[in-house]
Amino acid sequence: MKLLAMKSKLVSLLMVGLTAFSASAFAQEFRIAFVSTDRIFREANMAKSAQAKLEAEFAKRERDLTTQGETLRVASEKFEREAPTLSETQRNTRQRALVEQDRDFQRKRREFQEDLNNRKNEELQTVLDRANRIVKQVAEAEKYDVVLQEAVYFNPKHDITERVIKALDAAR
């Protein structure tokens, strides 16, 4: 009976030892890296050219909206100055016209913002797709087991963002 209990303890100790040994061996082999998508969006030439493309694409509409907003502001100030001297009918007519202009301006501004956001998301998704392919290539070449894109903290020695940005810039 004592022999059986001793064998059982010996087997248990052996299993614990093997588990600890394999866990430490596994921990030494496990490689992890970090990549900052924010930095890629800020620093990669592909992201910068996408931003420039968006600015060029939406510049005219933005100028038109700015002009329309300024015109509306001037008309509103003029109405405020002249309102005391206008008849009730004139005041109501101009006020309705200003409200309609403001509604039109707000609608155009909202549509502009939605269009801009949609196009920005499309362009950034293209950059992200290419960056993810490069991250995968780097991870496979350097034998990383995991590459994280978001982290509360990471040791800079595990950051592969610079390599990804260089590869993105070279691919263009």
C-alpha positions in Angstrom: 0.0 0.0 0.0 2.8 2.4 0.9 4.6 1.4 -2.2 1.6 2.2 -4.3 1.2 5.6 -2.6 4.9 6.3 -3.2 4.7 5.4 -6.8 1.6 7.6 -7.2 3.5 10.5 -5.6 6.6 9.8 -7.8 4.4 9.8 -10.9 2.7 13.1 -9.8 6.1 14.7 -9.1 7.4 13.5 -12.5 4.3 14.9 -14.3 4.6 18.3 -12.5 8.3 18.4 -13.4 7.7 17.6 -17.0 4.9 20.1 -17.2 7.1 22.8 -15.7 9.9 21.9 -18.0 7.7 21.9 -21.1 6.0 25.2 -20.1 9.4 26.9 -19.7 10.6 25.4 -23.0 7.3 26.6 -24.6 7.7 30.1 -23.1 11.2 30.4 -24.5 10.0 29.5 -28.0 6.9 31.6 -28.0 7.6 34.9 -29.9 5.3 37.9 -29.8 5.4 41.2 -31.7 3.5 44.4 -31.7 2.5 46.7 -34.6 0.9 50.2 -34.3 -1.8 50.8 -36.9 -2.0 54.5 -35.8 1.7 55.0 -36.6 1.2 53.2 -40.0 -1.7 55.6 -40.8 0.4 58.6 -39.8 3.8 57.7 -41.2 3.5 55.3 -44.2 3.7 57.0 -47.6 0.7 55.0 -48.8 -1.4 56.4 -45.9 -0.1 60.0 -46.6 -0.9 59.7 -50.3 -4.4 58.4 -49.4 -4.9 61.4 -47.2 -3.7 63.8 -49.9 -6.0 62.1 -52.4 -9.0 62.6 -50.0 -8.1 66.2 -49.4 -8.0 66.9 -53.2 -11.2 64.9 -53.8 -13.2 66.9 -51.1 -11.5 70.3 -51.3 -14.1 71.9 -53.6 -17.1 70.7 -51.6 -15.5 71.9 -48.4 -14.8 75.3 -49.9 -18.4 75.5 -51.2 -19.7 74.6 -47.7 -17.5 77.2 -46.1 -18.8 79.8 -48.6 -22.4 78.8 -48.0 -21.9 78.9 -44.2 -20.4 82.4 -44.4 -23.2 83.6 -46.7 -25.7 82.2 -44.2 -24.0 83.9 -41.3 -23.9 87.3 -43.0 -27.5 87.0 -44.1 -28.5 86.1 -40.5 -26.6 89.1 -39.0 -28.2 91.3 -41.6 -31.6 90.0 -40.7 -30.9 90.6 -36.9 -29.9 94.2 -37.7 -32.9 94.9 -39.9 -35.6 92.9 -38.1 -36.8 95.7 -35.9 -37.5 97.9 -39.0 -39.2 95.2 -41.1 -43.0 94.6 -41.2 -44.3 91.4 -39.6 -44.8 89.9 -43.1 -41.3 90.7 -44.3 -39.8 89.5 -41.1 -41.6 86.2 -41.3 -40.7 85.7 -44.9 -37.0 86.4 -44.4 -36.9 84.3 -41.3 -38.5 81.3 -43.1 -36.0 81.8 -45.9 -33.1 81.8 -43.4 -34.4 78.7 -41.7 -34.7 77.0 -45.1 -31.1 78.0 -46.0 -29.8 76.8 -42.7 -31.6 73.5 -43.1 -30.1 73.1 -46.6 -26.7 74.0 -45.3 -26.9 71.5 -42.4 -28.1 68.8 -44.8 -25.2 69.4 -47.2 -22.7 69.5 -44.3 -24.0 66.2 -43.0 -23.8 64.6 -46.4 -20.3 65.9 -46.9 -19.2 64.5 -43.6 -20.8 61.1 -44.3 -19.2 61.0 -47.8 -15.8 62.0 -46.4 -16.0 59.4 -43.6 -17.0 56.7 -46.1 -14.2 57.5 -48.5 -11.7 57.8 -45.6 -12.7 54.4 -44.3 -12.3 52.9 -47.8 -8.8 54.4 -48.2 -7.7 53.4 -44.7 -9.0 49.9 -45.3 -6.9 49.6 -48.4 -3.8 50.7 -46.4 -4.7 48.4 -43.5 -5.2 45.4 -45.8 -1.8 45.9 -47.4 -0.2 46.5 -44.0 -1.8 43.3 -42.6 -0.3 41.3 -45.5 3.1 42.7 -44.8 2.7 42.0 -41.0 1.9 38.4 -41.9 5.0 38.2 -44.1 7.2 39.7 -41.4 5.7 37.4 -38.8 6.3 34.3 -41.0 9.8 35.4 -41.9 10.9 36.2 -38.4 8.9 33.3 -36.9 6.6 35.3 -34.6 3.7 33.3 -33.1 1.5 36.3 -32.4 1.4 39.9 -33.6 -0.8 42.3 -31.7 -2.2 45.5 -33.1 -3.6 47.0 -29.8 -2.0 46.8 -26.4 -2.0 48.8 -23.2 1.7 48.3 -22.9 4.4 46.7 -25.0 8.1 46.5 -24.8 9.6 48.5 -27.7 12.0 45.6 -28.6 8.9 43.7 -29.8 7.6 46.6 -32.0 7.8 45.7 -35.7 5.9 48.8 -36.9 9.0 50.4 -38.4 9.7 47.3 -40.5 6.1 47.2 -41.7 6.2 50.9 -42.7 9.5 50.4 -44.6 8.0 47.4 -46.4 4.9 49.4 -47.2 6.9 52.3 -48.6 9.1 50.0 -50.6 6.1 48.2 -52.1 4.8 51.4 -53.7 
